[in-house]
Every structure is written in structure tokens, then in C-alpha cells.
Amino acid sequence: MASDAQTTPTTMRAWRTHEYGPPLDALHLDEVDVPEPDANEVRVRVQAIPLNLNDLERVTGGTMMVEPELPYSPGMEVMGIVDACGDGSEAWLGQRVVATTTGANGGYAEYAVCPAVSTFAMPDSIPLPDAAALYFPFHLAWLGLFDRAALRPGETVLIHAGAGGSGSAAIQLAVHRGATVFATAGNEQKVELCRELGAEVAIDYTTTDFAEVVLAETGNRGVDVVFDNVGSAVWDASLRCTAYNGRYLMMGFASDKSVADEPFVVPRALATANIKLCGVLLAYATDDLAGLVKSTMGWNFAPGRLGEQIMEEIIDLVERGDVRAVVGDVVSFDDVPAAITALADRQTTGRTIVMLDPHG
């Protein structure tokens, strides 16, 4: 294992779930051993932690793809400096990076272990907290809009939860591509943010039937692409306003994660809609790992080289001022339980970034 010259402590602080429940009850600040990276992994000395809705299920005990053994630290995404590398990942040592954590856990801590294939360099030209906010939402939006839906200039796209992390990224990327954006959000302040980001039509879904607006604005044609990171709560209405031969992106299940493994997609409704349904999973793998995952679980992971390409394009767009991170709140490490509670209660806009001591 390669490590930098700085002396690494043997223990660290980590928020861990001891038993599932509300974040203020379930999360405990523990002193635990600093983890060591295995082959093809890196260890990140964490400077910032972007909070994700996917973290919430690892606190409350919601639907998970793989459930770890309690107690454990949630947290699927970190930013910081690589201070140790397993065999095969030595080139990352000392680099400023954003990364997803191994097993999508372990990020609510001062040090975190991450697969090298889902670790990406972040230049000093993009400061904190913005730099920490870019990875997951912009990669997810890019994969959905461009890799899966092949969004083209002049097309129309409906983006749900437009004031959230992924939604705000999707609005900006779609506008930059030359598409006309319809966006939904949950209050007037969030609707205004969608407009500021470039949405031509922004709709408060709590007071207005978004499908009626979309159909009226498109002459009953509907939109070419639906970016759905909400799920069952918007499925029927979104299907109604998807155009002939449109592409429906199933991005997430924020409205009710319990339906993620339930048959809520009705085959007849899909057939009569005459559309393409596209699943989108943000997970990168080497060719060998992708083959193993495919053969054992049936999942398709994106190649790591695609992630590198996406990150290069995102950084270029940010540095040119074409897109920006939307950071709603910046909180301290001690405030993680309260911050994840606010995220669960839909009280946030954009991304919430937890800032740690930047370690000099």
C-alpha cells in the first residue's frame, strides 16, 4: 500500500447507524479505526461530504440494494485528498478528488475508502463547496440525458424535482444542449430557481397539474424526454405527457423508495404510450468487475472510462461558466443528523454539503 508522508491517525470520527430510525436517533458519532484501502481502492482524507437521498435509507432502514451489517457509517459520496492507495491505484496518491464510496457506505467519516474506478480528479480552480457538489448529480444527469436518451438540440424535456441536486444539473445540461426545458418543483422559491437555471416553463406541482401544462404548451404533443427521479408519484401523469417515440428516463424513486422493487409499471400503459423506457444507474466499473456484476446480479455498470469523459466535460463547462453547482446549505460535521433530517423532509434546495476541517 502506498501512502503520503503525513502521519495518519489510527482512529477517526464517524457518524454510524446503530439501529434504524429517524436520523436524530439512529446516527451516533463514534471513534473508529481508520480504514485501509484494498487493491484498486483509494483512501480519501475527507474535506467535504455531499448528502444524498440514497444515504437516508441507510439511516432509516428503507429499501436498499445491499444491506450492510449494523453498525456502519452511511455516506455514498466524498471529496478530499487521497492519502493512501491499494495496489494498482498508486497514481491517485496526493490528488484532490471526488469519489463514491465502496459499497455506497462509509462516507460520513473523516476518512473513507473508495473504488479507484469511481474516483475523479477535481482541479483547484473549482473551490469548495461547489467542487463537492458536482459529481453525483451531473454524472447522473449526463448519463440519463445524453447516454440513454440521446437528447438533441431543439427537443423538449420534462425534468422533475428541478430544484434538487440532480434536477438542477439536468436543467442546465439540457439547456446547454439546446433543448426546451419544462421543470417541476415543490414551492414558488424552487420554481424560481428552475427559471433562473434556464427552464422555459417551471411548474409548482403542489398547486398545478404539470401534465396539463405540458400538453397545453406542446399542442398536446408532449415532451421528447422525461427525466423522472421521483418515481411512482409522477409516473401516470408523466407517461400521459410523453410524446410519441419519446424517451422516459427512470432515474430514481424519491417519492417512495419502497416501490423500487414493486411492479408499478403497467405493461399495457407502456405499450399504448409508444415510448422508450430507459433505466439509469450511476455506477462505474472496470471491465472485469462489470462482467462479474452482470453474471451474478444482472446489473449493467457503466465503464469507468465513460465516467472520466463525463467529468472532463463537466469541469470544462463549469470553468467556462456554462453550468454551476447549486449548493443550498453548508453545514458542519457535527450537524449531519439535522442536515439529513432536513433532506428527508424536503426542506432543502440543491445540494447540502457537510464541511470538515480541510486538513491544511
PyMOL commands that set and color helices and strands:
alter all, ss='L'
color gray80, all
select helices_A, chain A and resi 23-26+53-60+90-92+102-104+116-118+130-133+135-148+165-177+188-197+210-217+232-240+257-261+267-273+287-297+304-320+333-344
alter helices_A, ss='H'
color red, helices_A
select strands_A, chain A and resi 2-3+11-17+27-33+41-50+77-85+96-100+111-115+119-121+156-159+180-185+201-204+223-228+242-250+276-279+284-285+302-303+327-332+351-355
alter strands_A, ss='S'
color yellow, strands_A
deselect
rebuild
show_as cartoon
